Amino acid sequence: MYNRRKSQINWLILPALLLILPVIGFCQSKVGTTAAPFLTIGIGSRPIAMGGAYVSMADDAYSLYWNPAALARLKHSQLILVHTDYLADIDMNYVGAVFCLGDGHSLGASATLLNTGEMEVTTETQQEGTGIYFNSYDLAMAVSYAFMFYDKFSIGFNAKYIYQTIWHESAQGIAVDVGTLLITPLYDIRLGMNISNFGTNMQMTGKDLLVTYDPATYKQGNNENVYAEIQTDHWQLPLNMRVGLSGEVIQTRRDRFTLAMDWVHPNDNTEFIDIGCEYGYFEMFFLRAGYKALRPALDVSDGFDFELSPRDSGGGLTFGAGLQWKLSKQWSLKLDYAFESFDRLGSIHKYSLCFGF
């Protein structure tokens, strides 16, 4: 009995740690210092509607992005299609598939495409446009594998190829994600962890970086048009560590109410917390809400005062809904919607379809 109580007390300490950890390094921000920032855009209407607090909630094909370890717990194979009307008229699309191999093993594949659309070239003298148009898009393709280490613990991996291009320039890289998911002995509370985008640096190259150069301007008669190439910097990928807890507050045959919280530590910004909740009615109709990117705020003008604040976080309120149809014992269809607010930048809408087979 003593050992059991001690174990439960240890699990209760975890939420407190998740609240304390964001204080570490809160004053360090390196926004805009990584390549391929599109990799940090959350995938799926259900996770986004819950404020992105999904690393331990993941129990469907959205796990391909949020925590590949959860893929091992899927009972059926799934296919997801996600469309996002992103900021500044940018389109983002995602497709992913998970195949259950049996005995707690799953295999997956996914692709992300962010397209800014066609844009017109402008110059200093032709600020209304030159009549020349160019495209810019970002692409990421991944393969995933997950397995059950034992009935309460699973591990998963993603291997990614990343490609970015703008006009005649492009960059490419590779990265891996590693995730774990543990069902704790305390009321089956779930503890998830995911480290994403650990990989190579990226560097832009292309024919527009070829220039002519005069290596000896102080001499006459030398070659003034020596070909040279502008060397751009190497940029790190947006390495991200996410740890989260989730559990059911209400669990009956008809109603389910789940709370979730994630602590997120990115390498290009300060730590923040995502919180979210989900209500399910007969696991057919769902309502969700959350708040994304709550950051710690310190007030030392009148003692030490710590609070979680959305101020200047770039995050905001999220909410959404979902419907699920059980077409048969094997086949199912889920339709999800999410609204996401970006504080000063406006809001976006996400739509997702998930087929179970």
N, C-alpha and C positions, 0 to 999 in steps of 0.2 A: 504493500500500500504506500509506503514512504517513497519508494522508487518511482511509482506511478505519479504521485503528486509532484515530485521533483522534476520529472520529465515534462509535466504539463506547465509548471512554472517557467521552465526554460523556453517553452514555445511561446508563452505570453510575453517574454522579453523581446522577441523578434520585432513586433510592431513598434515598440519603443525605439529600438535601434534604427528602424527605417525612418523615424522622425528625426533622430539626432544626426544621422549621417549627412544629410544635405547641408548642415552647417559647415562641414569641412570644405574648404576651398570656395566658399560662397562668393568671395570677392574677386575671383579670377574668371574673366570672360575673354574668349578668343573667337568671337563671332566672325565668320567670314574667312577663316584660316584653313578650311579643308576643301578638298575637291568633292565632286559628286554629292552635293547636299540633298539631292532628290532621294537618296537612300534613307534619309531620316523622316520622310513623309509617311505617316502611318497608313497601313493598308487595311481596307475593309470597313464597312459601315457599322457593324456591331462593335468592334473595338473602339472606333473613333467616337461613337455615340456614348461610350463609357469613359470618355476622357483619355483614352489610351492606356488605361489601367488594365492591361490584358496579359501580361507575361505569365501570370499564374492562372488566369481564367481560361486560357486557350484550350478549347476542346473540339475544334473543328479545323477546316482547311486554312483558316486565317493564321494558324500556328506556323505556316510556312514562313511568315514574316516575323511574328511576335515571339515565338519560342518553338523551334523545331522539335524539342523534346516531347511536346504534347502530341505530336503526330503518332507516336507509338501507342497512344491510348484510344485512338479512333477505332470504332467498331466496323465502319464501312468506308469504302473509298469515296472521295468527294472531288468535285470540280467547282472552282469559284471563278466568277467574272466580276470585276470591279471597275466602275467608271467614276471619275472625279472631275467635276468642273472646278478646277483649281483657280488660284488667284491670277489676276492679270490675263484672263482669257486663255490660260494654259490648260491643256487637256492631259490627264493622267489615266492610263489604263493598266490593268493588272489581270493576268490569267494564271491560275495555279491548279495543279492536280495532285492528289495524294492517293496512293494505292496501298491498301492493307495487304501485307504479304503473309499474315498469320503468325502465331506464336509471339506476338508483341513486336513485330518488325514492320516498318512502313517505309515507303520510298516516295519521293515527291519531286516535282519540277515546277518552275514558275518563271514568269517574265514580267518585267515592269517597263513601260514606255511612257516617258514624259515628253510631250511635244509642244513647243511654244508657238508653232504655226509659222506661216511665211511672213517675213519682215522685209521692209525696204531699206536699202543702204542709204545712209545720209552722210554728208561730209560737212566740213566747216563752211564751204561756199555753197553747198546745195542742201540746206537744212530741211527743205520740204521733200527731199527724195531725189534719187538719181535715176530711177526707173529700173534699177537692178535689185533683184530680190534674193534672199538667202533663207535657209532653214537652220534650226537648231533643235536637237533632241538628245535625250539621255536614255540609255538602255541598260538594263541589268537582267541577266539570266542566271538561274540557280538550279542546282540539284540538291535534294535533301535526303537524309537518311536518319531514322530514329529507331531505338530499340528499348525494350523494358529491361532494366538492370535487375529489378525484381518487381513484385506486384504494386509497390507503392512509389517506385522511383524509376524515372526514364531519362535518357540522354539523347540529344539530337544534334545534327550538324547540317549546315548549309555550305556549299561551295559556289562562289559567284564569279561571273565574268561581267565586268563593268565597262561601258563605252559611252563617251561623251563626244559630241561634235557640234561645231558652230562654223558655218560657211565652209572654208577649206581646211580648218584645223580640227584635230581630234586628239583624244587621250583615251587610254585604256588601262585596266588593272584587274587584279583578281583579289578575292577576299574570302574569308570564312566566318561563319557564325557558329557559336557553341551555346547550347541551352540545356538546362536541367529542370525537372519538375518533380517535386516531392509531395505526396499526400501525407500530411502529418498525423500523428495519433490523437491530436486534440480536435475533436469534432470534424475530422477530415478537412481541416483548413489546409489550403494548398499554398505551397511556397515555390515560386518559380524564379529562375535566373537566366538571363541571356546576354552574352557578349557578342556584339554584331560589328561587322565591317573591319575585322582585323586582317589587314592585307598590305599590298604594295602601294607605294606612292604613285601619283599620276602626274603626267607632264604633257602639255599641249604641244603638238608638232603639226606641220603642214606647209604647203607651198607658199603661203602668204608670209611666212617667217623667213623666206629667202630674200636677201637684199643685196644691193651692190655697195661696196665699201672702198674708200680710199685709205690704204694703210699708211701712206706717207704724204700727208697734205703739204708738208714743208718742202717737198721736192717737186721740180717741174719735169715733165716728160715721162712720169711714171704712169702705170695703169690705174686709172681712177675708178674702174668698174670691176673690182675683184669681187667675186661672189662670196657671200658670207651668210651665215644662218643665225638668227636671233635665238638664244637659248633661254627658254622660259623656266621658271622655277618648278621644282617638284613639290607637290602638295599631298599631305596625308589624307587618307579617307576619314570620314566622320565616325571614329571609333565610339561605341556606345555601350554602356553597361546598364542593365535594367534588372532590378530585384523587386519582387512583388508578393503580396499576400492577398488571398481572397477566400471567402467562405459564405455559407448560406446562413442568413439570419432567420428566415422562414423557409421551411421545407415540408410541404404537404403534397397530397396527390394532385390538388388543384393549383395551389399557389407556391411560387418560389421567389424569394427575394435575396439577392446576392450583393455583397459589398466587396469592393476591390480597391487596392492601393498599390501603386508602383513608385519606387524611388529610382530616378534616372540620373546617371552620371555621364555626360557627353564630354569629349575631349576638346570641343570648340565652344563651350558655353558653361554657365554655372549649373550646379545640380538643381533639380526640381522634382516635384511630386505630382503624379497624376492620380486622381481619385474618380471612382465611378460606381454605378449601381445598375442592376437589371432586375426587372420584375417579369416573371413568366407566368402566364395563365394556361394551365394544362399543356405547357410546353408547345403551345400553338401560336399564341399572341404575346408579344414582348414590348415593354416600354423600358427605355434606357436614358440615363443622364449622367453627366460627369463634369469635371473641371480639369482642364489640361494646363500643365506647366505652372503650378503653384511654387513660387520660390521663397526662400527664407528672407525675411526683412529684419534688420537689427536697428533698434533705436537706443543709442547710448547717451542721448541728451539728458535723460532723466533716469539714470541707472541702466541696467541691462534688460532690455525688453525684446523678446524674440516672438515673431509671429510669421505665419505663412501668408503671403500676400500675392495677388495676381498682378500687382503693379509692374508695368514695363517688362512683363514676362514674355509677351508675344503669344501667350496662350489665351484661353477663354472658355466660355460655357459651351458644352456640347449636349446634344440630346438626339433621340431617334426612336425608331420603332421597327418591328419586324414581324413577319408572318412565316409560319412553317406548315407545310402540308405533307402528311405521311401518305404517299401515293400507294405504298404497299409496305410489306415488312422490310424490303430491301431498298426501295426507291423513295426519295424525299426531295422536296423543293423548298428552299428558304429565300425569302425576299426581304432585304434590309435597307433602311434609309438612315442617314445621319446628317445632322447639321452641325457645323463647327465654326465657332467665332474666333477671329484672330485679332481681337482688341482693335487697334487702329487700322488694320489692313482690310477689314471687312469680314465676310463670311463665305463659306463654301458648302456645297452639297455633295454627298457621296451616295452612290447606288450600288448594291451588290446582289448577285445571284449565286446561290450555292446549291449544287445538285449532289445528292447522295445516291450511290449506286453499289 
